[in-house]
Amino acid sequence: MTRINQIARSDFKFDLEEYLWVKKYSIELFGECVSTNIFILGEEDVEIENEQIVAVNDFVEYFQEYLAQLEENLLLYFKDNLDDICSRYESESQKKVALNVNSERELSKVMSIEGILIPYSFDKSQLVVGFMFQRSWDLSHNLGVKFVNRKLVMIDDAAGLLF
């Protein structure tokens, strides 16, 4: 039986420039409704892995569980790294904004979602979902948040989402 919110392989279109399967998706993040993309690593002539579709649908079904961990831990990460983050800003006004981020909702002032990434499935027992964020203190590198089986396991450079 198909759940109403289930996403199918046919919902994704292949992006030749990014070399990813892509689907537009809206989520509520930091108290705001935002439009983003779900990206699935893959190749145009190779079918999306079943485990990747299972991971996407797990994300959709348990979004609130992901969201609670995501926002809470991003705020902790931001506060724990605030000195380093402020040292990367060039302007005093940017530093002032960062120093005044005190809640999950205020994180939108310093980061924005770039996408949700479903990497290749190397271990069939693991559902991997990653979030990529543009961070105002380091525009050349995205921040990655990785979940394995609905548990947050990493907040670091987004390159770590691939493995």
N, C-alpha and C positions, 0 to 999 in steps of 0.2 A: 504494500500500500504506500502511496506517495504522500509525504507530508506537504501541506500547503506551501511552506516556506522553502521547500527543497530546490536546490539549484542543479541544473543538468549540464552535461558537457556542451550541449547545443546552445547554452546561454553565453558561452565564451566565443570571442572572435580572436583570430591570431593577428598580432601586431608585428609586421615584418621589420619595422625599425627597432623595436625593443626586444624582439625574439621571445615574446611571451604571449600566453593566452590571457585575454583581458575581458573583464566585465565591469561596467559602471555599477556602483553600489553606494547607497546612502546609509550613514550611521549617525548616531548621536554620540558626540565625543566632547568632553570638557563643557557639557551643558548646551552644546550647539549641534544642530543638524548639519552635517557636512557631506558633500559628495566626494567620493574617492573611487579607486579601482581595486578590484581583486585581481591580482596577477598570479597566474600559474606558470611555473617554469615548464618549458616543453619545446617541442618542435612542431612545425606546421604539418608535417607528414606523419607524425606519430600521435596516436590517440592519447589524450590526457589519462594519466594513471588512475585506476579506480580509487586508490588510497588518497589521491589528491582531491577527488570529488567528495570522498567521505570526510576529509579534513575541512573542506569548504562548508559542507552541510553541518558538520559539528560546530563550526564557528557561528553559523547562522542560528542554529538551534540554541546554543549556549552563549549567545552574545553577551548577555548581562553578566555572566560569570567571568568572561574574558575582560569585559569593560571594567568591572570592579577592581580586578587585579592590576590591569593596565594603568588606570588613572592613579590609583593609590601608589603604585611602585614608581611611576614616572615622577610623581611629586617628591617621593623620598630620594630618588636618584638626583633630581634637580637640586634639592636642598643639600644633599651630601656632597655635591660637586660644585656648589655655588661659587666658591672662591676661584676655582679654575675657570668656570664659565664666565664670571665677571672679568677675569683677566684677558679673555679672548675678544671682548667687545672693544671697539675702537672709540665709541662715543660715550660720554657720561650719561646721556639720556637713555641709551640702551642699557647701561649698567643699572640705572635707577629703576627701569622697568623690571629688570631681572630681580633686583633686590626686593621688589614689592610683590613678587609672586608668592602667595601664601596659601593658595587653595588649588585643588584640582582644576576648577573652572578657569582659573587665571593662567594655567599652562598654555592656553591658546595664544597668549601674548608673546610667547617665546618659541613655540613650536607648532607645526601644522602637519597633518597626516599626508603622506605622499602615496601610501597604498598599503594594501594587505597582501602579503606574499605567501604563496603555498609552494614550497620547494619540492624537488623530486623526493620521492619516498625511498630512502635507503634501508629503512627498517620498517617492515610492514606492521609492527606492533605499535608504532609511534605515529600519532597525528600531529603534524607540525604546522603551526600557523605563525606568521611573523607580521609585525607592523613596522612600517618605515616612516620616519618623521624627518621633515626639514627642520633644522634647528637654527635659530637666529644667531647663535654664537659661533657656528661653524657651517657656513653655507656650502662648503665643498664636500662635506661628508654627511650622509644621513645617519640618524640614530635608529638602531634596530632594537626591537623587543621581540623575543622569541618565546613561544609557548610550545611545550611538548605534552600531549595528552591533557590539555587545559591547565597546565601548571607553568607559570612564568619561570623560565630558566636562564634568561639572559637579557641584559640591557647594555648595549655596547654599539660599536660601529655596525652599520647595517650589513656589511659584508659577512658577518657571522651568521646571518640568517640562512645562508646557503648550505651550511654544513650541520 
